[in-house]
Amino acid sequence: MLLYALIIEIAILMLYNNNIKNAVSSVMPAGGWVEGRRVLLWASPADV
């Protein structure tokens, strides 16, 4: 059951990265969740 949940989570993160990355990156600060992972406060928004 845990493995099943992990697979679901990975799939959601992949969809998040591919489809919503630009929209989320445009409204979220550099310290928020960008591209499905936590970025540090000093990370530049250049990789959006």
CHARMM internal coordinates of N, CA and C (Angstrom, degrees):
IC EDIT
DIST 1 N 1 CA 1.4650
DIST 1 CA 1 C 1.5249
ANGL 1 N 1 CA 1 C 110.45
DIST 1 C 2 N 1.3294
ANGL 1 CA 1 C 2 N 115.56
DIHE 1 N 1 CA 1 C 2 N -38.56
DIST 2 N 2 CA 1.4661
ANGL 1 C 2 N 2 CA 119.62
DIHE 1 CA 1 C 2 N 2 CA 179.13
DIST 2 CA 2 C 1.5175
ANGL 2 N 2 CA 2 C 110.49
DIHE 1 C 2 N 2 CA 2 C -66.14
DIST 2 C 3 N 1.3168
ANGL 2 CA 2 C 3 N 116.59
DIHE 2 N 2 CA 2 C 3 N -40.17
DIST 3 N 3 CA 1.4602
ANGL 2 C 3 N 3 CA 120.73
DIHE 2 CA 2 C 3 N 3 CA 178.68
DIST 3 CA 3 C 1.5198
ANGL 3 N 3 CA 3 C 110.87
DIHE 2 C 3 N 3 CA 3 C -64.28
DIST 3 C 4 N 1.3285
ANGL 3 CA 3 C 4 N 116.28
DIHE 3 N 3 CA 3 C 4 N -38.39
DIST 4 N 4 CA 1.4623
ANGL 3 C 4 N 4 CA 120.99
DIHE 3 CA 3 C 4 N 4 CA 178.55
DIST 4 CA 4 C 1.5238
ANGL 4 N 4 CA 4 C 110.46
DIHE 3 C 4 N 4 CA 4 C -62.60
DIST 4 C 5 N 1.3244
ANGL 4 CA 4 C 5 N 116.68
DIHE 4 N 4 CA 4 C 5 N -44.07
DIST 5 N 5 CA 1.4627
ANGL 4 C 5 N 5 CA 121.15
DIHE 4 CA 4 C 5 N 5 CA 178.66
DIST 5 CA 5 C 1.5289
ANGL 5 N 5 CA 5 C 110.66
DIHE 4 C 5 N 5 CA 5 C -63.98
DIST 5 C 6 N 1.3094
ANGL 5 CA 5 C 6 N 117.10
DIHE 5 N 5 CA 5 C 6 N -37.54
DIST 6 N 6 CA 1.4650
ANGL 5 C 6 N 6 CA 121.58
DIHE 5 CA 5 C 6 N 6 CA 178.99
DIST 6 CA 6 C 1.5235
ANGL 6 N 6 CA 6 C 110.88
DIHE 5 C 6 N 6 CA 6 C -64.30
DIST 6 C 7 N 1.3324
ANGL 6 CA 6 C 7 N 116.28
DIHE 6 N 6 CA 6 C 7 N -41.96
DIST 7 N 7 CA 1.4638
ANGL 6 C 7 N 7 CA 120.62
DIHE 6 CA 6 C 7 N 7 CA 178.50
DIST 7 CA 7 C 1.5311
ANGL 7 N 7 CA 7 C 110.43
DIHE 6 C 7 N 7 CA 7 C -63.52
DIST 7 C 8 N 1.3270
ANGL 7 CA 7 C 8 N 116.10
DIHE 7 N 7 CA 7 C 8 N -42.13
DIST 8 N 8 CA 1.4699
ANGL 7 C 8 N 8 CA 120.74
DIHE 7 CA 7 C 8 N 8 CA 178.14
DIST 8 CA 8 C 1.5260
ANGL 8 N 8 CA 8 C 110.08
DIHE 7 C 8 N 8 CA 8 C -61.06
DIST 8 C 9 N 1.3305
ANGL 8 CA 8 C 9 N 115.81
DIHE 8 N 8 CA 8 C 9 N -44.12
DIST 9 N 9 CA 1.4633
ANGL 8 C 9 N 9 CA 119.97
DIHE 8 CA 8 C 9 N 9 CA -178.58
DIST 9 CA 9 C 1.5254
ANGL 9 N 9 CA 9 C 111.25
DIHE 8 C 9 N 9 CA 9 C -63.27
DIST 9 C 10 N 1.3232
ANGL 9 CA 9 C 10 N 116.74
DIHE 9 N 9 CA 9 C 10 N -42.86
DIST 10 N 10 CA 1.4636
ANGL 9 C 10 N 10 CA 120.91
DIHE 9 CA 9 C 10 N 10 CA 178.95
DIST 10 CA 10 C 1.5282
ANGL 10 N 10 CA 10 C 110.36
DIHE 9 C 10 N 10 CA 10 C -62.61
DIST 10 C 11 N 1.3248
ANGL 10 CA 10 C 11 N 116.59
DIHE 10 N 10 CA 10 C 11 N -41.44
DIST 11 N 11 CA 1.4619
ANGL 10 C 11 N 11 CA 120.24
DIHE 10 CA 10 C 11 N 11 CA 179.59
DIST 11 CA 11 C 1.5254
ANGL 11 N 11 CA 11 C 110.59
DIHE 10 C 11 N 11 CA 11 C -63.81
DIST 11 C 12 N 1.3387
ANGL 11 CA 11 C 12 N 116.43
DIHE 11 N 11 CA 11 C 12 N -41.70
DIST 12 N 12 CA 1.4668
ANGL 11 C 12 N 12 CA 120.11
DIHE 11 CA 11 C 12 N 12 CA 178.99
DIST 12 CA 12 C 1.5237
ANGL 12 N 12 CA 12 C 110.45
DIHE 11 C 12 N 12 CA 12 C -63.59
DIST 12 C 13 N 1.3299
ANGL 12 CA 12 C 13 N 116.47
DIHE 12 N 12 CA 12 C 13 N -41.88
DIST 13 N 13 CA 1.4613
ANGL 12 C 13 N 13 CA 119.67
DIHE 12 CA 12 C 13 N 13 CA 179.39
DIST 13 CA 13 C 1.5269
ANGL 13 N 13 CA 13 C 111.21
DIHE 12 C 13 N 13 CA 13 C -64.21
DIST 13 C 14 N 1.3280
ANGL 13 CA 13 C 14 N 116.61
DIHE 13 N 13 CA 13 C 14 N -37.62
DIST 14 N 14 CA 1.4630
ANGL 13 C 14 N 14 CA 120.03
DIHE 13 CA 13 C 14 N 14 CA 178.68
DIST 14 CA 14 C 1.5279
ANGL 14 N 14 CA 14 C 110.29
DIHE 13 C 14 N 14 CA 14 C -65.09
DIST 14 C 15 N 1.3277
ANGL 14 CA 14 C 15 N 116.77
DIHE 14 N 14 CA 14 C 15 N -43.70
DIST 15 N 15 CA 1.4612
ANGL 14 C 15 N 15 CA 120.10
DIHE 14 CA 14 C 15 N 15 CA 178.44
DIST 15 CA 15 C 1.5176
ANGL 15 N 15 CA 15 C 110.19
DIHE 14 C 15 N 15 CA 15 C -64.34
DIST 15 C 16 N 1.3370
ANGL 15 CA 15 C 16 N 115.95
DIHE 15 N 15 CA 15 C 16 N -40.03
DIST 16 N 16 CA 1.4668
ANGL 15 C 16 N 16 CA 120.77
DIHE 15 CA 15 C 16 N 16 CA 178.90
DIST 16 CA 16 C 1.5147
ANGL 16 N 16 CA 16 C 110.16
DIHE 15 C 16 N 16 CA 16 C -61.76
DIST 16 C 17 N 1.3175
ANGL 16 CA 16 C 17 N 116.36
DIHE 16 N 16 CA 16 C 17 N -43.46
DIST 17 N 17 CA 1.4633
ANGL 16 C 17 N 17 CA 120.20
DIHE 16 CA 16 C 17 N 17 CA -179.15
DIST 17 CA 17 C 1.5211
ANGL 17 N 17 CA 17 C 111.26
DIHE 16 C 17 N 17 CA 17 C -64.93
DIST 17 C 18 N 1.3236
ANGL 17 CA 17 C 18 N 117.67
DIHE 17 N 17 CA 17 C 18 N -42.45
DIST 18 N 18 CA 1.4587
ANGL 17 C 18 N 18 CA 120.86
DIHE 17 CA 17 C 18 N 18 CA -172.51
DIST 18 CA 18 C 1.5251
ANGL 18 N 18 CA 18 C 113.41
DIHE 17 C 18 N 18 CA 18 C -79.65
DIST 18 C 19 N 1.3278
ANGL 18 CA 18 C 19 N 117.28
DIHE 18 N 18 CA 18 C 19 N -37.36
DIST 19 N 19 CA 1.4583
ANGL 18 C 19 N 19 CA 119.10
DIHE 18 CA 18 C 19 N 19 CA -168.38
DIST 19 CA 19 C 1.5235
ANGL 19 N 19 CA 19 C 114.83
DIHE 18 C 19 N 19 CA 19 C -105.47
DIST 19 C 20 N 1.3377
ANGL 19 CA 19 C 20 N 116.96
DIHE 19 N 19 CA 19 C 20 N -31.41
DIST 20 N 20 CA 1.4659
ANGL 19 C 20 N 20 CA 119.20
DIHE 19 CA 19 C 20 N 20 CA -170.93
DIST 20 CA 20 C 1.5190
ANGL 20 N 20 CA 20 C 110.93
DIHE 19 C 20 N 20 CA 20 C -114.68
DIST 20 C 21 N 1.3371
ANGL 20 CA 20 C 21 N 116.70
DIHE 20 N 20 CA 20 C 21 N 3.98
DIST 21 N 21 CA 1.4606
ANGL 20 C 21 N 21 CA 120.13
DIHE 20 CA 20 C 21 N 21 CA -174.19
DIST 21 CA 21 C 1.5245
ANGL 21 N 21 CA 21 C 111.74
DIHE 20 C 21 N 21 CA 21 C -58.58
DIST 21 C 22 N 1.3208
ANGL 21 CA 21 C 22 N 117.10
DIHE 21 N 21 CA 21 C 22 N -48.81
DIST 22 N 22 CA 1.4580
ANGL 21 C 22 N 22 CA 119.68
DIHE 21 CA 21 C 22 N 22 CA -176.07
DIST 22 CA 22 C 1.5291
ANGL 22 N 22 CA 22 C 111.59
DIHE 21 C 22 N 22 CA 22 C -66.60
DIST 22 C 23 N 1.3224
ANGL 22 CA 22 C 23 N 117.03
DIHE 22 N 22 CA 22 C 23 N -42.30
DIST 23 N 23 CA 1.4538
ANGL 22 C 23 N 23 CA 120.50
DIHE 22 CA 22 C 23 N 23 CA -178.28
DIST 23 CA 23 C 1.5314
ANGL 23 N 23 CA 23 C 111.38
DIHE 22 C 23 N 23 CA 23 C -65.23
DIST 23 C 24 N 1.3246
ANGL 23 CA 23 C 24 N 116.33
DIHE 23 N 23 CA 23 C 24 N -43.46
DIST 24 N 24 CA 1.4585
ANGL 23 C 24 N 24 CA 120.03
DIHE 23 CA 23 C 24 N 24 CA -178.72
DIST 24 CA 24 C 1.5230
ANGL 24 N 24 CA 24 C 110.76
DIHE 23 C 24 N 24 CA 24 C -71.40
DIST 24 C 25 N 1.3143
ANGL 24 CA 24 C 25 N 116.32
DIHE 24 N 24 CA 24 C 25 N -39.96
DIST 25 N 25 CA 1.4617
ANGL 24 C 25 N 25 CA 119.92
DIHE 24 CA 24 C 25 N 25 CA -177.98
DIST 25 CA 25 C 1.5232
ANGL 25 N 25 CA 25 C 111.30
DIHE 24 C 25 N 25 CA 25 C -65.58
DIST 25 C 26 N 1.3177
ANGL 25 CA 25 C 26 N 116.93
DIHE 25 N 25 CA 25 C 26 N -27.95
DIST 26 N 26 CA 1.4608
ANGL 25 C 26 N 26 CA 120.03
DIHE 25 CA 25 C 26 N 26 CA -177.30
DIST 26 CA 26 C 1.5246
ANGL 26 N 26 CA 26 C 112.00
DIHE 25 C 26 N 26 CA 26 C -76.22
DIST 26 C 27 N 1.3325
ANGL 26 CA 26 C 27 N 117.50
DIHE 26 N 26 CA 26 C 27 N -20.92
DIST 27 N 27 CA 1.4648
ANGL 26 C 27 N 27 CA 119.50
DIHE 26 CA 26 C 27 N 27 CA -176.72
DIST 27 CA 27 C 1.5280
ANGL 27 N 27 CA 27 C 113.02
DIHE 26 C 27 N 27 CA 27 C -112.44
DIST 27 C 28 N 1.3248
ANGL 27 CA 27 C 28 N 117.37
DIHE 27 N 27 CA 27 C 28 N -17.86
DIST 28 N 28 CA 1.4641
ANGL 27 C 28 N 28 CA 119.42
DIHE 27 CA 27 C 28 N 28 CA -177.72
DIST 28 CA 28 C 1.5270
ANGL 28 N 28 CA 28 C 110.04
DIHE 27 C 28 N 28 CA 28 C -94.95
DIST 28 C 29 N 1.3436
ANGL 28 CA 28 C 29 N 117.10
DIHE 28 N 28 CA 28 C 29 N 145.82
DIST 29 N 29 CA 1.4586
ANGL 28 C 29 N 29 CA 120.81
DIHE 28 CA 28 C 29 N 29 CA 177.06
DIST 29 CA 29 C 1.5224
ANGL 29 N 29 CA 29 C 111.45
DIHE 28 C 29 N 29 CA 29 C -70.71
DIST 29 C 30 N 1.3145
ANGL 29 CA 29 C 30 N 116.90
DIHE 29 N 29 CA 29 C 30 N 170.29
DIST 30 N 30 CA 1.4611
ANGL 29 C 30 N 30 CA 121.28
DIHE 29 CA 29 C 30 N 30 CA -176.80
DIST 30 CA 30 C 1.5213
ANGL 30 N 30 CA 30 C 110.87
DIHE 29 C 30 N 30 CA 30 C -66.05
DIST 30 C 31 N 1.3341
ANGL 30 CA 30 C 31 N 117.80
DIHE 30 N 30 CA 30 C 31 N -22.64
DIST 31 N 31 CA 1.4523
ANGL 30 C 31 N 31 CA 120.70
DIHE 30 CA 30 C 31 N 31 CA -178.29
DIST 31 CA 31 C 1.5136
ANGL 31 N 31 CA 31 C 112.97
DIHE 30 C 31 N 31 CA 31 C -89.28
DIST 31 C 32 N 1.3387
ANGL 31 CA 31 C 32 N 118.04
DIHE 31 N 31 CA 31 C 32 N 2.82
DIST 32 N 32 CA 1.4571
ANGL 31 C 32 N 32 CA 120.69
DIHE 31 CA 31 C 32 N 32 CA -178.34
DIST 32 CA 32 C 1.5149
ANGL 32 N 32 CA 32 C 111.83
DIHE 31 C 32 N 32 CA 32 C -93.37
DIST 32 C 33 N 1.3332
ANGL 32 CA 32 C 33 N 115.33
DIHE 32 N 32 CA 32 C 33 N -164.33
DIST 33 N 33 CA 1.4634
ANGL 32 C 33 N 33 CA 120.24
DIHE 32 CA 32 C 33 N 33 CA 178.16
DIST 33 CA 33 C 1.5202
ANGL 33 N 33 CA 33 C 108.59
DIHE 32 C 33 N 33 CA 33 C -84.81
DIST 33 C 34 N 1.3262
ANGL 33 CA 33 C 34 N 116.08
DIHE 33 N 33 CA 33 C 34 N 113.26
DIST 34 N 34 CA 1.4571
ANGL 33 C 34 N 34 CA 121.54
DIHE 33 CA 33 C 34 N 34 CA 179.97
DIST 34 CA 34 C 1.5193
ANGL 34 N 34 CA 34 C 108.06
DIHE 33 C 34 N 34 CA 34 C -126.62
DIST 34 C 35 N 1.3113
ANGL 34 CA 34 C 35 N 116.56
DIHE 34 N 34 CA 34 C 35 N 133.30
DIST 35 N 35 CA 1.4673
ANGL 34 C 35 N 35 CA 123.12
DIHE 34 CA 34 C 35 N 35 CA -179.92
DIST 35 CA 35 C 1.5235
ANGL 35 N 35 CA 35 C 111.88
DIHE 34 C 35 N 35 CA 35 C 58.37
DIST 35 C 36 N 1.3282
ANGL 35 CA 35 C 36 N 116.73
DIHE 35 N 35 CA 35 C 36 N 31.57
DIST 36 N 36 CA 1.4509
ANGL 35 C 36 N 36 CA 120.50
DIHE 35 CA 35 C 36 N 36 CA 173.63
DIST 36 CA 36 C 1.5207
ANGL 36 N 36 CA 36 C 114.48
DIHE 35 C 36 N 36 CA 36 C 77.92
DIST 36 C 37 N 1.3266
ANGL 36 CA 36 C 37 N 119.30
DIHE 36 N 36 CA 36 C 37 N 8.84
DIST 37 N 37 CA 1.4510
ANGL 36 C 37 N 37 CA 120.57
DIHE 36 CA 36 C 37 N 37 CA 178.65
DIST 37 CA 37 C 1.5180
ANGL 37 N 37 CA 37 C 109.32
DIHE 36 C 37 N 37 CA 37 C -140.41
DIST 37 C 38 N 1.3372
ANGL 37 CA 37 C 38 N 116.57
DIHE 37 N 37 CA 37 C 38 N 157.52
DIST 38 N 38 CA 1.4513
ANGL 37 C 38 N 38 CA 120.30
DIHE 37 CA 37 C 38 N 38 CA -179.58
DIST 38 CA 38 C 1.5274
ANGL 38 N 38 CA 38 C 109.21
DIHE 37 C 38 N 38 CA 38 C -80.52
DIST 38 C 39 N 1.3174
ANGL 38 CA 38 C 39 N 116.79
DIHE 38 N 38 CA 38 C 39 N 121.45
DIST 39 N 39 CA 1.4552
ANGL 38 C 39 N 39 CA 120.77
DIHE 38 CA 38 C 39 N 39 CA 177.26
DIST 39 CA 39 C 1.5201
ANGL 39 N 39 CA 39 C 108.88
DIHE 38 C 39 N 39 CA 39 C -100.78
DIST 39 C 40 N 1.3127
ANGL 39 CA 39 C 40 N 116.57
DIHE 39 N 39 CA 39 C 40 N 154.46
DIST 40 N 40 CA 1.4532
ANGL 39 C 40 N 40 CA 120.43
DIHE 39 CA 39 C 40 N 40 CA -177.45
DIST 40 CA 40 C 1.5312
ANGL 40 N 40 CA 40 C 110.84
DIHE 39 C 40 N 40 CA 40 C -78.58
DIST 40 C 41 N 1.3063
ANGL 40 CA 40 C 41 N 115.23
DIHE 40 N 40 CA 40 C 41 N 163.43
DIST 41 N 41 CA 1.4656
ANGL 40 C 41 N 41 CA 119.96
DIHE 40 CA 40 C 41 N 41 CA -176.17
DIST 41 CA 41 C 1.5227
ANGL 41 N 41 CA 41 C 112.11
DIHE 40 C 41 N 41 CA 41 C -63.56
DIST 41 C 42 N 1.3300
ANGL 41 CA 41 C 42 N 116.22
DIHE 41 N 41 CA 41 C 42 N -29.39
DIST 42 N 42 CA 1.4606
ANGL 41 C 42 N 42 CA 119.18
DIHE 41 CA 41 C 42 N 42 CA -177.71
DIST 42 CA 42 C 1.5234
ANGL 42 N 42 CA 42 C 112.78
DIHE 41 C 42 N 42 CA 42 C -86.44
DIST 42 C 43 N 1.3358
ANGL 42 CA 42 C 43 N 117.42
DIHE 42 N 42 CA 42 C 43 N -1.37
DIST 43 N 43 CA 1.4661
ANGL 42 C 43 N 43 CA 120.24
DIHE 42 CA 42 C 43 N 43 CA -178.72
DIST 43 CA 43 C 1.5259
ANGL 43 N 43 CA 43 C 109.88
DIHE 42 C 43 N 43 CA 43 C -69.64
DIST 43 C 44 N 1.2952
ANGL 43 CA 43 C 44 N 116.19
DIHE 43 N 43 CA 43 C 44 N 132.89
DIST 44 N 44 CA 1.4581
ANGL 43 C 44 N 44 CA 119.99
DIHE 43 CA 43 C 44 N 44 CA 179.40
DIST 44 CA 44 C 1.5235
ANGL 44 N 44 CA 44 C 110.15
DIHE 43 C 44 N 44 CA 44 C -79.28
DIST 44 C 45 N 1.3207
ANGL 44 CA 44 C 45 N 118.89
DIHE 44 N 44 CA 44 C 45 N 150.33
DIST 45 N 45 CA 1.4721
ANGL 44 C 45 N 45 CA 121.72
DIHE 44 CA 44 C 45 N 45 CA 178.54
DIST 45 CA 45 C 1.5250
ANGL 45 N 45 CA 45 C 112.56
DIHE 44 C 45 N 45 CA 45 C -79.99
DIST 45 C 46 N 1.3297
ANGL 45 CA 45 C 46 N 117.02
DIHE 45 N 45 CA 45 C 46 N 23.29
DIST 46 N 46 CA 1.4625
ANGL 45 C 46 N 46 CA 120.34
DIHE 45 CA 45 C 46 N 46 CA -175.59
DIST 46 CA 46 C 1.5293
ANGL 46 N 46 CA 46 C 112.10
DIHE 45 C 46 N 46 CA 46 C -75.38
DIST 46 C 47 N 1.3427
ANGL 46 CA 46 C 47 N 117.58
DIHE 46 N 46 CA 46 C 47 N -21.60
DIST 47 N 47 CA 1.4656
ANGL 46 C 47 N 47 CA 119.11
DIHE 46 CA 46 C 47 N 47 CA -176.21
DIST 47 CA 47 C 1.5122
ANGL 47 N 47 CA 47 C 112.60
DIHE 46 C 47 N 47 CA 47 C -98.04
DIST 47 C 48 N 1.3320
ANGL 47 CA 47 C 48 N 118.26
DIHE 47 N 47 CA 47 C 48 N 24.44
DIST 48 N 48 CA 1.4581
ANGL 47 C 48 N 48 CA 120.36
DIHE 47 CA 47 C 48 N 48 CA 179.46
DIST 48 CA 48 C 1.5208
ANGL 48 N 48 CA 48 C 110.21
DIHE 47 C 48 N 48 CA 48 C -81.94
END
COOR INIT
IC SEED 1 N 1 CA 1 C
IC BUILD
